[in-house]
Amino acid sequence: MASTVADRQAALTARFPQWEARTLFGMLERIAKEFPDRPYLIADERTWSYAEVLDWARRIAGGLIEAGVRPGEHVALVMANYPTFAALKYAVSAVGAVAVPVNILNRRDELGYVLRQSRAAMLVTMDRFRDLDYLAMLDELAPGWETGGGGEALPDLRSVAVFRGEGEGRPGAARFDELDAEPGALPAVDPHGPADIVYTSGTTGPPKGVLLTHDMLNRAAFGSAYARAFEDGRRIQFSLPMNHVYGYVEGLLAAIFVGGAIVPHLKFDAAATLRAVEQHKVSDLLLIPTMTMAVLDALDELKTDTSSLRAMLSSGGRTPPGLWDRILNAFAGIEITTGYGMSECTASTTVTRPDDPTERLKTTNGRLRDVGPAGDPSIVGRLVDYRVVDPSTGAVLPAGEVGELMAKGPGVTSGYYDKPEVTAEAFDAQGWLHTGDLGRIDADGYLTLVGRVKESYRCGGEQVTPSEIEDVLMTHPGVAQAHVAPVPDDRMGEVGVAFIVPNHGAAPDAPDLTEWCAQRLARFKVPRHILSIKAEEVPLTASGRPRKFLLSELACERLDLS
C-alpha cells in the first residue's frame, strides 16, 4: 500500500489520468468491470460485490421503466441508509431520471412540499422508520394514493412503490420488490444533465432544490478520494444519511474510485460504530463533531480492535475545544481531516490535508480542495473557487479579512429547481454564488468559518457574530455544546439567547455562564438569556449545523416573547 499522501494521490491519477464525464451508473459500470468481485456494500447480514450491485441496479432500472418512468422525470426517494438506497440511486441514473432524495426526518407538510415542488412523478418510500409513518402521511396528503397516485393534491405524482422498512407495508399498494425486470437496452443519458435535486436542510429558512449533474457528483466524489488520499480498497463507515451530500458524495460515491466499500448504518450509535470498525475492518469514519465525541466516550468503555482505522473526517457543526487532541490520543497514527461544504457546491469544497499539522485542524476548516485530474485547470485544478466580499458593499476583501464567502466553478450548482427568482438572488452579476457563510481565507488558501450572514444580529446597533460567543461558552468546563440565536428586544433591537448542552454530570447555572461571558466579551455580546437544552433537541441539518431560525423560534416560545 502506498504510504504517503503523494503516493496515494499519484496512484489515483494513474488510474484516472484524464477526466472523462460519465453518468453515475456509467461510473459504476466502469468500476464494476475493474473490480467485479470486490465488496462494495457491507451490512452485518451480508455483503454485495460491485458486480452484484451493478446487476441489482440494472434490474431495478428495468422495473422503473416498466412502471412508466421516463428519462428526465423526477423520482422521489424516502429511504434510510439501507443497501437498497445505493442500488436504487444507480437505477434512477441508469434510466435517465432525476432522483429527489427526501430527508427521512421530514413530517407530513415537509414531505408534501418536496413532492409538490419537485414535481415528482414517482415516489419510492419506506412504510415506517423510527416514529415516522410515511404511509399515514400519504393518507392525509393524497387519499387513495395506493392506486390513484397523488390526485389533485399532488397532480404530478403518478405512482408510489412501498419499501418494507420497519412497518407492515400496505395491501393494495405497489411493492418496491416488484421493481425487478431485465431492462434490455438502457437509454442514452447525458452525464452533464441533472442527476439529483437535493433539498437544502434550511439553516435559515425553507428548503430549496439544488440541481446537481452526474458529472458534478462524480468529480466531487473523486475529489474527496484525491484530497483525502484514499488508499486502495478503503472501507468507509457512516450513519450520516445518504439523502444528504455528506454521506452520499463523501461515502457512497467516493469509495468506488479506489474499489472501496461502504458500511452504512441506519442510525448513529457510538458502540455500534466501534463494533463495525472491528467486525468489518473499517479504515475510515465519516462523522460530525457530536458523533466524534460520542465515539471517543464509547471507546473509553468498550474493548474493541480499532487497528484497521487509519482515517477520520469530522466535519459540520462546531468543534469543541480539545477534540482533535482526544482523537489523536485515542487512535495512534490516524489521519484526521475536517472541511467545509454545502449542497450548492456538491460536497466538501475545502479540506485539511491528511498530513497537515494539528494546528490546521484547530484553526481552520481546510484548504481549498485540490481534486487532481477532476479539477478545472482555469482555477488551479479545483472544482470550486472562493473569494471573500464585504456583505454590505460586495467589495472583494484581501486575504485574512472576514466577509461573505462567494463560490464559483464547475462544482457549483446552476440554481434551484423551479425557483428562478431565488436563483437570481443567489448569484451576483459575475456568476458568483452567495454562500451566506462568513469566513476568511489566508494566503495559503485555508478557510476559516466565522458564522452565517443571516445568523449575525445587531444588539443596540452593534454587529454580533454568534460563533464568537459560542466559542467562549464552550471553553467553560460544564458546557458540551453552545448555540446562540437572536430574539427581538424592544430596547436593543435584538439580543442573544444561548442554548446550552451541559457536559456529562455538569449543571452550570445561568448566572455563572453569564458572568463567564461578561469576563471575556464586550457587554453587547453577552447573551441576555441562557437556556438549557438536550443534545437530541437541537434542530440540526443533516451535516450537523444548527438550524438557527428554529432555535430563535424555540427561544421565543420558551421565553413567551410575542
C-alpha positions in Angstrom: 0.0 0.0 0.0 1.3 3.5 -0.9 2.1 5.1 2.4 2.4 8.8 1.7 -0.3 11.2 0.7 1.6 12.0 -2.5 2.0 8.3 -3.4 -1.7 7.6 -2.9 -2.7 10.6 -5.0 -0.3 9.5 -7.7 -2.0 6.1 -7.7 -5.4 7.7 -8.2 -4.1 9.9 -11.0 -2.5 6.9 -12.7 -6.0 5.2 -12.8 -7.7 8.4 -14.0 -5.1 10.3 -15.9 -7.7 12.3 -17.8 -11.2 13.0 -16.7 -14.0 11.5 -18.7 -17.5 12.6 -18.0 -19.8 9.7 -17.1 -23.2 9.2 -15.6 -23.4 7.8 -12.0 -24.5 4.4 -13.5 -21.8 4.7 -16.1 -19.1 5.2 -13.5 -20.4 2.2 -11.5 -20.2 0.1 -14.7 -16.5 1.1 -15.2 -15.6 0.3 -11.6 -17.5 -3.0 -11.6 -15.7 -4.1 -14.7 -12.4 -3.3 -13.0 -13.3 -4.8 -9.6 -16.2 -7.1 -10.1 -15.7 -9.3 -7.1 -14.6 -6.7 -4.6 -17.1 -5.8 -1.8 -19.0 -2.5 -2.3 -21.9 -2.6 0.2 -21.3 -4.2 3.6 -24.1 -4.9 6.1 -24.0 -7.1 9.1 -26.2 -9.7 7.4 -24.5 -9.8 4.0 -22.1 -8.2 1.6 -22.7 -7.1 -2.1 -19.9 -7.1 -4.6 -19.6 -4.4 -7.3 -20.9 -6.9 -9.9 -23.9 -7.7 -7.7 -24.7 -4.0 -7.1 -24.5 -3.3 -10.8 -26.9 -6.2 -11.6 -29.2 -5.2 -8.8 -29.3 -1.6 -10.1 -30.0 -2.8 -13.7 -32.9 -4.9 -12.6 -34.4 -2.0 -10.6 -33.9 0.2 -13.6 -35.9 -2.4 -15.6 -38.7 -2.2 -13.0 -38.7 1.6 -13.2 -39.1 1.5 -16.9 -42.0 -1.0 -16.7 -43.6 1.3 -14.1 -43.5 4.1 -16.7 -40.6 6.2 -15.5 -39.2 8.2 -18.5 -35.9 10.0 -18.9 -36.0 13.4 -17.3 -38.8 12.6 -14.9 -38.3 13.0 -11.1 -38.3 10.0 -8.8 -38.5 10.9 -5.1 -36.8 8.6 -2.6 -37.8 8.4 1.1 -35.2 5.9 2.1 -32.9 5.5 5.1 -29.3 4.0 4.7 -30.5 0.6 3.6 -28.2 -1.0 1.0 -31.3 -0.7 -1.3 -30.8 3.1 -1.4 -27.5 2.6 -3.3 -28.9 0.3 -5.9 -32.0 2.5 -6.3 -29.9 5.6 -6.8 -27.8 4.0 -9.5 -31.0 2.6 -11.1 -32.6 6.1 -11.3 -29.4 7.3 -13.0 -29.5 4.3 -15.5 -32.9 5.2 -16.8 -32.1 8.9 -17.2 -34.5 10.1 -14.5 -33.6 12.6 -11.8 -33.5 11.4 -8.1 -35.1 13.6 -5.4 -33.7 12.2 -2.2 -36.0 13.3 0.6 -34.9 14.0 4.2 -36.3 10.9 6.1 -37.0 13.1 9.2 -39.5 15.2 7.2 -43.0 15.4 8.6 -46.2 15.4 6.6 -46.2 19.0 5.4 -42.5 19.0 4.6 -42.9 15.8 2.6 -45.8 17.2 0.8 -43.9 20.4 0.0 -40.9 18.5 -1.5 -43.2 16.1 -3.6 -45.2 19.1 -4.9 -42.3 21.5 -5.5 -40.1 18.9 -7.2 -43.0 17.6 -9.4 -42.1 14.0 -8.6 -43.7 11.6 -11.0 -42.9 8.6 -8.8 -42.2 8.1 -5.1 -40.4 5.2 -3.5 -40.9 5.3 0.2 -40.4 3.3 3.3 -43.6 2.4 5.2 -42.2 3.3 8.6 -38.9 4.3 10.1 -38.5 5.0 13.8 -41.6 7.1 14.9 -42.4 8.2 11.3 -45.3 6.6 9.4 -44.9 7.8 5.8 -47.9 5.9 4.6 -50.1 7.7 7.1 -48.6 11.0 5.9 -49.6 10.0 2.3 -53.1 9.1 3.5 -53.5 12.6 4.7 -51.8 14.3 1.8 -53.3 12.3 -1.1 -56.1 9.8 0.0 -56.2 6.8 -2.4 -52.6 7.1 -3.4 -52.3 3.3 -3.5 -54.0 3.2 -6.8 -54.6 6.8 -7.7 -51.3 8.5 -7.3 -51.2 12.0 -5.9 -54.6 13.0 -7.1 -55.5 16.7 -7.0 -53.2 17.4 -4.1 -50.0 16.1 -5.9 -51.0 16.1 -9.6 -47.6 15.1 -11.0 -47.3 12.0 -8.8 -48.5 9.0 -10.8 -47.3 6.1 -8.7 -45.9 5.1 -5.3 -43.8 2.0 -4.5 -43.6 0.9 -0.9 -40.4 -0.4 0.7 -40.8 -2.5 3.8 -38.8 -0.6 6.4 -40.0 -1.0 10.0 -43.7 -1.4 9.2 -46.1 -3.9 7.6 -46.3 -2.4 4.1 -49.8 -1.6 2.7 -52.1 -4.1 1.0 -53.1 -2.9 -2.5 -50.0 -0.7 -2.9 -47.2 -1.4 -5.3 -44.3 -3.1 -3.5 -40.7 -1.9 -4.1 -39.5 -5.5 -4.6 -41.8 -5.7 -7.6 -39.5 -3.2 -9.4 -37.4 -6.1 -10.8 -37.1 -6.7 -14.5 -34.4 -7.2 -17.2 -34.2 -3.7 -18.8 -32.8 -4.6 -22.2 -31.2 -1.6 -23.8 -31.0 1.4 -21.4 -31.5 4.9 -22.7 -28.5 7.2 -23.5 -28.1 9.7 -20.7 -26.2 12.9 -20.8 -23.6 13.0 -18.0 -23.9 16.8 -17.9 -27.6 16.5 -17.3 -29.3 16.6 -13.8 -28.9 13.5 -11.7 -30.2 14.8 -8.4 -32.4 17.5 -6.9 -31.0 17.7 -3.3 -33.1 19.9 -1.0 -31.2 22.1 1.3 -31.5 21.5 5.0 -32.6 25.0 5.7 -30.4 26.6 8.4 -32.0 29.9 7.8 -35.3 29.2 6.0 -37.4 26.8 3.8 -35.6 24.2 1.8 -34.7 24.7 -1.9 -34.0 22.0 -4.5 -30.3 22.2 -5.6 -29.7 20.9 -9.1 -26.6 18.6 -9.4 -25.4 16.8 -12.5 -23.9 13.4 -12.9 -20.5 14.8 -13.8 -20.6 17.3 -10.9 -21.2 14.5 -8.4 -18.6 12.1 -9.9 -16.0 14.9 -10.0 -16.7 15.9 -6.4 -16.6 12.3 -5.2 -13.3 11.7 -7.0 -12.1 14.9 -5.4 -12.9 13.6 -2.0 -10.9 10.4 -2.6 -8.0 12.5 -4.0 -7.9 15.3 -1.4 -8.0 12.8 1.5 -5.6 10.4 -0.3 -7.7 7.2 -0.2 -5.7 4.0 -0.2 -6.7 1.1 -2.4 -9.9 -0.6 -1.1 -10.7 2.0 1.6 -13.7 0.9 3.7 -15.9 3.8 4.9 -18.4 3.6 7.8 -21.0 6.2 8.4 -24.6 6.7 9.6 -24.9 10.2 8.0 -28.0 9.9 5.7 -27.3 9.3 2.1 -30.1 11.7 1.2 -27.6 14.4 2.0 -24.4 15.2 0.1 -22.1 14.3 3.1 -23.0 10.6 3.3 -23.9 10.4 -0.4 -20.8 12.0 -2.1 -18.1 11.5 0.6 -19.2 8.0 1.3 -21.3 6.1 -1.3 -19.8 7.7 -4.4 -16.3 8.4 -3.2 -15.5 4.8 -2.2 -15.8 3.4 -5.7 -12.8 5.4 -7.1 -10.4 3.1 -5.1 -12.6 0.0 -5.4 -13.5 0.5 -1.8 -16.6 -0.3 0.2 -19.1 1.4 2.4 -20.6 0.2 5.7 -23.7 2.4 6.2 -25.7 2.3 9.4 -29.4 3.2 9.6 -28.9 5.3 12.7 -25.9 6.5 14.7 -24.8 4.5 17.7 -21.3 5.0 19.0 -20.9 1.5 20.3 -22.2 0.0 17.0 -19.8 2.2 15.1 -16.8 0.8 17.0 -18.1 -2.7 16.7 -18.4 -2.2 12.9 -14.8 -1.0 12.8 -13.7 -4.2 14.4 -16.0 -6.6 12.5 -15.7 -5.2 9.0 -12.1 -3.9 9.2 -13.3 -0.3 8.6 -10.5 2.1 7.7 -12.4 5.5 7.6 -15.2 7.1 9.6 -17.4 10.0 8.4 -18.7 11.9 11.4 -19.9 15.2 12.7 -18.3 16.6 15.9 -21.1 15.4 18.2 -20.7 11.9 16.8 -17.0 12.1 17.2 -17.3 12.9 20.9 -19.7 10.1 21.4 -17.4 7.6 19.7 -14.5 8.7 21.9 -16.6 8.4 25.0 -17.7 4.9 24.0 -14.1 3.9 23.3 -13.3 4.5 26.9 -15.9 1.9 27.9 -15.6 -0.7 25.1 -12.7 -3.0 24.4 -12.7 -3.1 20.6 -10.0 -3.6 18.0 -9.7 -0.4 16.0 -6.3 -1.2 14.5 -7.8 -1.1 10.9 -8.9 2.5 11.3 -6.5 4.9 9.6 -8.6 7.9 8.7 -11.5 10.1 10.0 -13.4 13.0 8.5 -15.0 15.0 11.3 -16.8 18.0 9.8 -20.0 20.0 10.1 -21.0 21.8 13.2 -18.7 23.5 15.7 -15.7 21.6 17.0 -15.4 21.5 20.8 -12.0 22.6 22.3 -9.7 19.7 22.7 -11.5 17.3 20.3 -8.6 16.9 17.9 -6.1 16.1 20.7 -8.6 13.5 22.1 -8.8 11.8 18.6 -5.0 11.7 18.2 -4.5 10.3 21.7 -7.2 7.6 21.1 -6.1 6.4 17.6 -2.4 6.4 17.1 -1.3 7.5 13.7 -4.8 8.3 12.4 -5.2 10.8 9.6 -7.8 13.3 10.7 -9.3 15.8 8.3 -12.0 18.4 8.5 -13.7 20.5 5.9 -16.4 22.8 4.7 -19.1 22.4 2.0 -22.7 22.8 1.1 -25.2 21.2 -1.2 -24.9 24.0 -3.7 -21.3 23.2 -4.2 -21.9 19.4 -4.5 -20.0 18.4 -1.3 -16.9 19.4 0.7 -15.0 22.2 -1.1 -12.3 22.6 1.4 -10.5 20.0 3.5 -7.3 19.8 5.5 -4.6 17.6 4.1 -4.2 14.2 5.8 -0.6 15.2 6.6 -1.4 18.8 7.8 -0.1 19.8 11.2 -2.7 19.6 14.0 -2.8 23.4 14.2 -4.5 23.5 10.8 -7.3 21.3 12.3 -7.7 23.5 15.3 -7.7 26.9 13.5 -9.2 26.3 10.0 -11.9 24.4 8.0 -9.4 23.2 5.5 -7.7 24.3 2.3 -9.5 24.9 -1.0 -9.8 21.4 -2.2 -7.4 20.1 -4.9 -9.1 17.4 -6.9 -6.3 16.3 -9.3 -7.5 15.3 -12.8 -11.1 16.0 -12.0 -10.4 19.7 -11.5 -10.7 22.7 -13.7 -7.2 24.0 -14.9 -8.5 27.5 -15.1 -9.0 27.6 -11.3 -5.8 25.8 -10.4 -7.2 22.2 -10.6 -10.2 22.8 -8.4 -13.9 22.4 -8.8 -14.9 25.4 -6.7 -13.1 28.7 -6.2 -13.8 31.2 -3.4 -13.5 34.8 -2.7 -14.4 36.9 0.3 -16.5 40.0 -0.1 -17.9 42.8 2.2 -21.5 41.7 2.8 -22.7 45.3 2.6 -20.8 46.6 -0.4 -19.8 43.5 -2.3 -16.2 44.7 -2.5 -13.6 41.9 -2.7 -11.5 41.7 0.5 -7.9 40.8 0.8 -6.6 37.6 2.3 -7.2 37.2 6.1 -10.2 39.6 6.3 -13.6 38.4 7.3 -16.6 38.6 4.9 -19.1 36.6 3.0 -17.7 33.6 1.1 -18.6 33.6 -2.6 -18.2 30.4 -4.7 -17.8 29.8 -8.5 -16.7 26.9 -10.7 -17.9 23.7 -12.3 -18.7 22.3 -8.9 -21.3 25.0 -8.2 -25.0 24.4 -9.0 -26.7 26.2 -11.8 -29.5 27.0 -9.5 -32.6 25.9 -7.6 -35.2 23.8 -9.3 -38.2 25.8 -10.5 -37.2 28.9 -8.4 -35.9 31.4 -10.9 -36.2 34.4 -8.6 -34.4 32.7 -5.8 -31.7 31.5 -8.2 -31.2 35.0 -9.5 -30.9 36.4 -6.0 -28.3 33.7 -5.1 -25.8 34.8 -7.7 -24.1 38.1 -8.4 -23.7 39.7 -11.8 -20.4 37.8 -12.4 -21.9 34.4 -11.6 -20.5 34.1 -8.0 -22.8 32.2 -5.6 -23.7 33.9 -2.3 -23.0 31.1 0.3 -24.4 33.0 3.2 -21.4 32.0 5.2 -19.0 34.4 6.9 -15.3 33.5 6.9 -11.8 34.3 5.9 -9.2 32.7 3.6 -5.5 33.1 4.4 -2.6 33.4 2.0 -2.1 29.6 1.8 -5.8 29.0 0.8 -7.0 27.8 4.1 -10.6 28.8 5.0 -11.9 29.6 8.5 -15.6 29.8 9.1 -16.9 32.5 11.4 -20.7 32.2 11.1 -23.7 32.8 8.9 -24.5 36.2 7.4 -28.2 35.8 8.4 -27.3 34.5 11.8 -25.5 37.7 12.7 -27.6 40.2 14.5 -27.4 43.7 15.8 -27.7 44.4 19.6 -28.0 48.1 20.3 -26.7 48.8 16.8 -23.6 46.6 17.3 -23.0 43.7 15.0 -22.8 40.3 16.8 -21.5 37.1 15.4 -22.9 34.1 17.4 -19.9 31.9 16.8 -17.7 34.2 18.9 -20.0 33.8 21.9 -20.3 30.0 21.3 -16.5 29.6 21.3 -16.3 31.4 24.7 -19.1 29.3 26.2 -17.6 26.1 25.0 -14.4 26.8 27.0 -16.5 26.5 30.2 -15.9 23.1 31.8 -19.6 22.5 32.2 -20.6 23.1 28.6 -20.5 20.5 25.9 -22.4 22.5 23.2 -23.4 26.1 22.8 -25.8 27.5 20.2 -26.6 31.3 20.1 -29.5 32.7 18.3 -31.2 36.2 18.3 -34.6 37.2 19.6 -36.3 40.5 19.3 -36.0 43.1 22.0 -37.9 46.4 22.3 -34.9 48.4 23.6 -31.9 46.8 21.9 -33.5 45.6 18.7 -32.2 42.1 19.1 -30.5 40.2 22.0 -28.8 36.9 22.1 -30.1 33.6 23.6 -27.6 30.9 24.3 -28.8 27.3 24.3 -26.5 25.1 26.4 -26.0 21.4 26.3 -24.2 20.5 29.6 -21.3 18.2 29.9 -21.9 14.8 31.4 -22.6 15.2 35.1 -22.4 19.0 34.9 -25.2 21.5 35.7 -23.8 25.0 35.1 -26.3 27.7 36.1 -27.3 30.7 34.0 -25.7 33.5 36.2 -22.4 31.6 36.3 -22.4 31.3 32.4 -23.4 35.0 32.1 -20.5 36.0 34.3 -18.2 33.7 32.3 -19.1 35.6 29.1 -19.0 39.0 30.8 -15.4 38.5 31.7 -14.4 37.6 28.2 -16.7 39.5 25.8 -17.9 43.1 25.2 -21.1 43.9 27.0 -23.3 43.8 23.9 -22.1 40.3 23.1 -23.1 38.8 26.4 -26.3 36.7 25.9 -29.4 38.1 27.6 -30.9 34.7 28.2 -29.3 31.3 28.8 -31.4 28.2 28.3 -30.6 24.5 28.8 -31.4 22.0 26.0 -30.7 18.3 25.4 -28.3 17.4 22.6 -31.1 15.5 20.8 -33.4 18.5 21.0 -31.1 20.8 19.0 -32.5 21.1 15.5 -29.7 20.2 13.1 -29.2 19.9 9.4 -28.1 16.5 8.0 -24.5 17.8 8.2 -24.7 18.8 11.8 -25.2 22.5 11.5 -27.8 24.0 13.9 -30.9 25.5 12.3 -30.7 28.9 13.9 -34.0 30.2 12.8 -35.7 27.3 14.6 -33.7 28.0 17.7 -34.9 31.6 17.6 -38.5 30.3 17.3 -37.9 27.9 20.2 -36.4 30.7 22.4 -39.4 32.9 21.7 -41.7 30.1 22.8 -39.8 29.3 26.0 -39.4 33.0 26.9 -43.0 33.8 26.0 -42.0 36.5 23.6 -44.7 37.6 21.1 
